[in-house]
């Protein structure tokens, strides 16, 4: 429940979505293929900043070039007068090829953030175009579209800064405004092409993405975790707490009489409700869990 103090209200959409999101299947693919989807059997070696800068330069060039070339070859894009590339993809390329460890550059953010912002931007533009004084109030529509896009991205955990520019351009840039709803497939194609190039370039000496949907293990949210009776007997015989007790303690269940605890076990991290940790902290805990 949200309670009566608005300052403490917190909405976590992943609590509702994660139980329905399957974990990535990459580990079941041949390793040479899964490697380029960001899957690693062991922690990759850290590379120097010169290596990162070199591959970022190559990646940004290839990403922007591929999006521009493909867009020019699509007849419907030419018929609608679509630009060869939306300006916000320049900023997106910097994130996706240099700041590849940032949560802002992961696929969920880079694709859904752009898509949602494009929808918000076009919707606001269409609304303001109903006014005969559209040009005189366009500044207001641009500010509103960027603000609402940020709100939507924050609530859906898809924050992607370049997407704010996409929402803004959808209202204030004449080269984009005339596209109307056709901007959405233009942006979606650009996101897909940029992601494909990023998977190829960023996985040569580095790793991308760090995660596809969320940094936590999605297997923990699929169904209630159950152990075989034999496993439970083994745990109890060793004097360790029962699995249900650990889960209850991690969730701060008052019936247990224990303070909430954060559990790190081999292949599993259990975060108690009410404890906020950043995506970077989640990744760190998962790395510790995998090393146990």
JOQUINOR-V267148 format. One record per helix or strand of 3 or more residues. SS is the DSSP state (helix for helix, strand for strand). FROM is the first residue (numbers start at 1). LEN is the number of residues. If there is no record, write none. Layout:
SS,FROM,LEN + SS,FROM,LEN
This chain:
helix,6,3 + helix,14,7 + helix,26,3 + helix,31,7 + helix,49,24 + helix,75,5 + helix,88,10 + helix,103,3 + helix,107,22 + helix,134,23 + helix,161,12 + helix,174,4 + helix,182,20 + helix,219,4 + helix,229,9 + helix,243,8 + strand,263,3 + strand,268,3 + helix,279,13
